[in-house]
Amino acid sequence: MIQKTHMSQEEAVKFAATQWWVGKNAAEILDVQLFEDRLVMPFELYHEAVEEVLGRPVQTIELADPFLTVLQHEYITKMLNTPHDDMRMG
């Protein structure tokens, strides 16, 4: 479930320390990180997940405001137009 969150710095650090992304596929990672204001995982893994799910190269500048809103829209559109099982593989 996609939900925009606003963790404090302390909450984000604690959450990242759990390594919540381990064992998650790219779409599951984006469900959390793409809609979180603070980075709560290694940037490189986040960037790879975005590119995998969107199926295209993503420049790092796209992961920052104001471009991030465009990526969020692209991700939601892709999720709505892709069969659930196909998106969650992998």
N, C-alpha and C positions, 0 to 999 in steps of 0.2 A: 504494500500500500504506500502510495506516494504522499508524503506529508512534509511541508516546509517546517523546518525547526530553527530555533534561535538559541543554541546552546551558549552558555557563558564560556569564557576561555577555560576556566577550571573544569567545567563539565565536558568540554571537548577533549581536553587532555586526558581525563579519566576514561572517557569512552574510547579514545584511540588506544589507550594502554591495554584494553581488552582484546585488541586485534580482531574486532568484530567481523572484518572482511574475509578472514581465513575460512575457506570452505564455501564461500559465496560465489555465485557466477556473476558475470558482468552486469546483468540487468539488476540483480539484487543489490549490488554495490551502488549502482546509480540511484536506485530507489531511496537510498540513504544519503549518499554524499552529494549528489547533484542538487539536492534541495536543502542542504545544510549550509548555513552561512560560513561556518568555520571548517577548515580542513581537518578531518578526523581519521585520516589514513595516509599512507605514503602517497605523495603526489604522483609518482610514476605509475603506480597501480591504478589510481583514479583515471589518469590520462589514457592508459591502455584500455580500461573498461569503457570509457566514452567512445573511443575509436571502434572498439569491437561491436558495441551495440548499435552505433549509428552507421557502421559499415563504411566509414570514410576517414581520411586523415583529419585530425582536429588540431589546429594551431593552439598553442598554450594561451594566447591572448583571448581565445574564445571561452576560456574557463574563468574569465574575470568579468565583472560588471563593466559595461552594460550588455556585453555579448552573451553572458550566461543565460539571460532570459530567453534568447533565441535558441540556445541549446536545450533548455528545459522544454520549450515548446516543441522543438524537433523530436525530442525523446518521447514526450507524451503522445504526439501524433503517431510516432512509430509504434508505440505500445498499443494504441487504440486500433491500429490497422494491421497488426501482426497477430496471428493465432497465438494464444497464451503459451502453449507447449513449445512452439518454435522459438519464442523469445527467451524462455527460461532454460533452454539447453545450454550447456556450457561453458 
